[in-house]
Amino acid sequence: MAIFHSSARSSEASFEQNCTAYEVLREQVRAVQSVSIAGGGQKAAGIHASRNKLMPRERINTLLDPGTPFLEVGQLAGHGLYEGEVPSGGIITGIGMVTGRPCMVMANDATVKGGTYYPITIKKQVRAQAIARENGLPCIYLVDSGGAFLPLQEEIFPDEHHFGRIFRNIAEMSSLGIKQIAAVMGSCTAGGAYIPAMCDETVIVKGNGTIFLGGPQLVQAATGDVVDAETLGGADVHTRLSGVADHFADNDLHALSIVRDIVARPGPKPFAPPPQAPVAPLYDATELPGLIPENPKQPIPAREILARLMDGSELNLYRERYGPTLICGTGAIGGYPVGVLINDGPLFSESAQKAANFIELCTQSNIPLLFLHNISGFMVGVEYEHGGIAKDGAKMVNAVSTARVPKFSVIIGGSYGAGNFAMCGRAFGPRLMAMWPNARTSVMGGEQAATVLALVRQEQLARQGKTFGADEVEAFKQPIRDHYAAHSTPAYAASRLWIDSVIDPADTRQWLAMGLALAHNGPMEPTRFGVFRM
Ligand code: COA
């Protein structure tokens, strides 16, 4: 077992400088977070409160066991999209403990355009359901929504991963024995009515909760009848006449306590503690920002990171002397075993083959995998192409794709091109994926993209007998660099749900331990690998 001993603080001056630079990055993330958490603003919040409704975050706090953490997923969704109209994507999602059981909570924010579903709202709810399904978590829907955001109907209604998928997921999870519970605390209109109607059990709040396929406006347009919302589909109607809901609640607090009672009923199995005692690392995780060079072109010291993330700063290294640009090994985080892959340079054939072997070994022992990305990509050049780097990279991508043990991805530096794929980028199904505030991701770096496109342009002009002067090249390249810089940040990635969270380096251990705990208690599938090209 290798124990990582840190020497990183020997250069106090650069440590302090890095810490100062990191504060700026943190501040950028905090600014975006505060906009997301604010919801639909003061005026909408005032109207919401005047209806005797709790705010969505208050609802979640009331629902969860006191003093337990809420692992929020997709907090920055929607940031900067739709001209800033949809903070948090209009729905708050995350995992929290309810009567001692972890549950996925999804709470519409009615202060954001009446809680209506934008494309990002649907993407976020479907993502939350996917996490719930993988980990076997009961789902709690705190419904308060006007249904589809009608001006964007073609982006939310007809396609495979659009609105209908939410209802299909409810039915499928219910069929797998994963509890589906709805509390209707506001509107629940049209397609949205299928959320409570399809859940295993539904609570509805007197006065505020309504469920109908067509609201009063639609009824008037279709039949000419004028009817108020309560008479059409309020709590009394649905618990006494229609049977669409099961439990009548006097107010939000009452509804949330009924939901807690439903979750508390005996379930399949209690939540198990970690298989071994958690051990703090030898070095403080709060030192991590000081170890990340201010200049992103300088390498991040992988061993120093591991010394602050792993239990006891320990990792059982796999093939330490072979393919050393990828460090692989098994250890634990928060008492949960994990196989770690962290970049310490570009990926070569040897490191990719080593990774594929290491992943095979972890799947044999049902050990979850953690990918810590800091990768510019696979090594390029004649020597490496002739050596078959494409087929060796494919082995790694194959192993990452088909390994059925729980996978986790954290981008701690750069994550570019095929390196992102090999290190279990979003397309490869990590159970949770995050970026640090300093991290960046794109198909290649901005400078490389600008140079590639400038060379293509130069060749086009040469064919036309024209030249591409140095000033023109520079004028051509700069907007490309700027575009890549703006579109590769953690906030940009999180706003589009390419990642689940932006996490601080100091919080990473806790975030991973929660993910590993859920995976440890969730279902585990057997792995069947595909054909590895030799
Ligand atoms: N699509 C697009 N925008 C909608 C919307 C919808 N389905 N429902 C509400 N909005 C907008 C409103 O235009 C308003 O926008 P604004 O703030 O820019 O003026 C905002 O959401 C809030 O609506 P408002 O009616 O002021 O809030 P409320 O809290 O009093 O009522 C609803 C909210 C959802 C109950 C009510 O707006 C409603 O009944 N909407 C229609 C729901 C419907 O029929 N949906 C069918 C979906 S298939």
Residues whose N, C-alpha, C, O or C-beta is under 5 A from the ligand:
A	BS01	COA	K113 G114 T116 S145 G146 G147 A148 F149 L150 P151 S187 T189 A190 G191 G215
